[in-house]
Amino acid sequence: MKGSRFTAYLRHGSRFYNKLHSIAVQLFLLFFVSIIVPVLIGGYLSYEKSANMIEEQVSNVASLTIKQVSDKLNFIFKGLDNVSMRLLGSKAIQDALQGKNAATPYDSFKQNNDAKDFIISLITNSPEIMDIYLLDINKNNSVVSSTFQGVVDPWQTDWYRKVLEADGNAVWFGLTNISYLKGIDMGIPVFGLGRTIKEVDTGKIIGVMFIEVRGNILTEALADIQFGRTGYTYVVDQGNRFAYHPDSAYFGQSSDLAMPATTQTMRLNGKDMLVIPASLGNGWRVAGIVPIQELIAGSIEIRDLTIWSALASIVVAMIMGYYVAYKIGRPLVYLSKLMKRGEAGDLSVRSDLGGRNEIGQLSRSFNKMIRQIGVLIHRIAEEEREKKKAEIRAMRYQINPHFLYNTLNSIRWMAKLQRTEDVANAISTLVPLLEASLERNGSFVRLGEDFELLNKYLIIQQYRYHNRITLNIECPPELRAITIPRMLLQPIVENAIFHGIAPKDEKGFIEVTVSREGGDAVVVIRDDGIGISKAKLPDLLSGTGTTRASGMTRIGLLHVHQTLQLYFGTGYGVEVESEEGLGTRVQLIFPIQKEDDHVQSAVGR
């Protein structure tokens, strides 16, 4: 079972291998590959190049955007920092916090009002500032804006502690929905800036300021910054807590993402994100989050377009390949099959391919070649037939003198014996025999006509041998109409008389029988003469005999044998069987042909 399967696989593999050698298949594959390979390579290179360019361009644009955002935020933070510096350098603020030259309560009240007016002027000139609160570190005085009401205990707040720890450095507080000063939800996000106030001369801390700013100044600067559909921007403080996030629920919470120092691709919430960081002047850091999938969305479209282009190219390549194979390969395969038929001997094949192209010219050349080959073969066949006719005539010219010699010799003996009437009858019988040997009516006669000539020849021999020879012919009537070479049987009968029956000086018997074996006729000529020695039998049809007697016998048998082979091919001829003292049996085999049939020459066999 396994062997049969393996054989089947080998057979299918052989068929597939043979198909690959077909010019039609090769042309189809050539066009298919020549179209698809450049498209695939070009598409792949185009996709890779465009993907890299898009990613690089988007990354550059995102980096530039983040840079612009950082510059904008730095501008905002710098403005707020300038406000804080103006507060630090204000003499009115210094006097109010220290209570200098305030001898009376009125003087103290006036100092506070001057400081308050300065704060209000700052708020008026900076509409983004909601409130400014100044706290006396000694808890003696406090300077607040006019809008300040219900402040929480400032000395217990987290921002107060951080500002003191900063020792004069600015401390920034991120966005929140709860006011740093009032401790209540303001309805809008706010952020703040805190800084200690030091005495100008001694550098001693005399107070703490806190500037609370409307958060929209940040949200408006950052909310419109979006990368793709899901990309966003966020800001973290020095503690990596969200100072800003598109989702306000993240305000003040710690970020799970360790912001890198440079642009990197990082895994965030199960997705690859391009993180573009930038540092701000106040110590915060801003980062743009760009989804990689959306970053290369343009290149994905190019990839999809490339794939569709490749598929379309495959369809076009298949159509073009099939068209080329149909227009070029199929005609060539068709011509190849015709050539194989012509090679096998079928010269009737003709190509019906037309057109003015090379295939049409090849088709016409093929037809012309086949016609010329047919003419050439016909000419060669005619020449061969003429050559064989000449050979047969030459052999006939060999046999005729022999036949004539024997017949005239018989007539001479009758003349010596003064058998005048027998001589006259023999000569009159000889005339039709000589006429038949001249082949004036063609080389072929009916078998029945050859029997008549054979009987005439025997009449002459009976005159000589005083009717001691008997000839018996048995032939079915339907076989008498078949055609054979003229006087084919006479040389064999002549040999039977002169070399078989005559030497024994007794009566002799010759029997001719005709039978059919398939499409062939079998003629057997048997005599009861002295026979032929076994040593001479092999030489009869090979032409190697040396004695005169064997030479006479050989001439007749060799003539008949070669005549049959020249006319009908090497598969036909003469067979001789003989035994000394018992007679000789000669068998002739040749194809059955009617009178109108054309004899096929030995060339075609």
VENWO-V84518 format. One line per field, one symbol per residue. psi: psi as a letter, one per 40 degrees, with the letter a starting at -180 (. if undefined). A space follows every 50 residues. Layout:
psi=???
This chain:
psi=ddddddddddddddddddddehdddddddddddddddddddddddddddd ddddddddddddddddddddddddddddddddddddddehdddddddefi fgdiddddddddddddddddddddegeehdihhhhhdefdihhiieehif iihdeeidddddddddfeihhhhiiiehhddeeiheeiiiiihiiihihd deehheihihhhiheddddddddehhhadeiiiihiadefihdiidheee heiihehhhidihihihhfeihihhhiiiideeihihhhhhddddedddd dddddddddddddddddddddddddddddddddddddddddddeegeeii hehaieaddddddddddddddddddddddddddddddddddddddddddd ddddddddddddddddefgdddddddddddddddddeefdfieiiidddd ddddddddddddddfffehhhhhhhiddeeeiiiihfddddddddddded ddeefiiihhhhihihgbeihhhhhhifaeahidddddedeefeididdd dddddddddddddddddeieeiaihhhihheeaihhhhhiihiideihhh iede.
